[in-house]
Amino acid sequence: MTQSITTARIAPTSVPRRRHFLHRMFLFAGSITCVSLMLGNPPTSCLKVTDRTSRGEQFFGNIYEFGFEDGTTGALQNFVGGPAEGVVLPTDGALGTHSLSNTVTASMAGDNGFAIQYIYPNWGAGTLRDVWVRFALKWTPTPSGGIQKLFRVKTQPNGVGAGTFISNGTLNNDRFSWFWDGLASGAGTDLMTVATGSALQGQWHWWEFHLQFPANARAHVDIYFDDVLVLSEDSPIVNGSGSTGLGAPLDTYAVGGFLLGGTVNALPSGGPITFTTRFDQVGVSTARMHIPTQSSIP
């Protein structure tokens, strides 16, 4: 269903030429026109158009947004580039009626279950150093003692590096936490103003992350829970080549994608557990997205 049509006027010489966006935009002389679908692949608006060709970057407001309403997983992928794992449910959505459900059964400690990932289409030409990621999250009401990694920033082509959002299990403090991974000097930070993980199980809630990874400076994250800021924090370590251990040209961390899912990092005593996560309205943007207007705070 078409929600809106927005036209942003720019100079003819600034019309972007990179084809990875053309399937979502219709280009006319001197303008960008975005046909927005409420719950489809195209971005929800083209109100913000920024041309940064001198830096090798081009950002166009909302980069990607998808709500699974067509029954597919959209541009979300598994580890080999195919459709993301999980099942699209037609009857349980935070917005609309559909959501993506992924069930992981873990029998040993480790990064099990990350088979849902978003890869920035222009990664080969440059990653994102200032980006917003938003999604609705729900998991089934089965308390677990293990640690579940729910969102992880993918900062290098072959793996993750700097930023993991987790739910600590009931055998720990049962809190949500943020970890800086490769830019950390110690433990993560608990989100003490958000209810415990087990208290929120079986409910839809909205999470939004503002990720900033400037080169040779400290990284920064702002985390919003149901549109309320619950954490604003710099990385303990400067985002420089001496910290990351990476070689040029990818010698500092930047956002090239992210991973979603119910991966279990630490199992409770007693053996295998099954953990289910559900995601809806996954969005990536250069501006804060908030909770969609068609939705309400749970």
C-alpha angles and dihedrals in degrees: 000000000000112000103179145337115223126183122199116194118222135162114279090241090059097058105127117243102191107118098210089082098042095090088064100040136054111215123212129171108290097355148072116219118193121196104205124209115200096227105006138097100279119090116265094241146358096212092125117054119172125178114201101164092143087066095042092249134111122185124183110189109263108027097188139353129172135171103182092241093138091059095251134100092242115210094340111119144199121231095280097047099264126118115307116266119253137068126277107230117209097201108047117061132147086211120020116349107292134077139165116252122194124184122197126188111197123193098172138031114269144087096307124164109023099137097131115081141156117212119197103242094223097049092124091061097041141319129241119268096180117033143142124223122190134177143153114244133197133163130189118266098260110122113220133193093213129092115254121204104212104172129015129182113233106214103166132039095248101042151333126297122163124027136033129175113203143174110224113222127244090261086064123040095298090231132131113248142186122220126191094206107188092018095050131105096189145348126339130263121259119222097231096176092059121080118256119278095248090050090058099044115123093025134103114238133168124239126187127183127196106201122192122180109173116180116256093004136084116285119235137208132191115191122197123194113197087344094307120116109243102165136023112174144155121222114259091230130053115253096241137129091259090059102040097045089217126137127236135311091023094040096130129050120258132160113271096157143314143242127231130191151082100286113165115222101176123026123212119237114278103057138259124025132188117222126186127196128185125200133190139178097012109194138183121190147152089234135048111278103192122192109322112261091237089062135063134215107272 
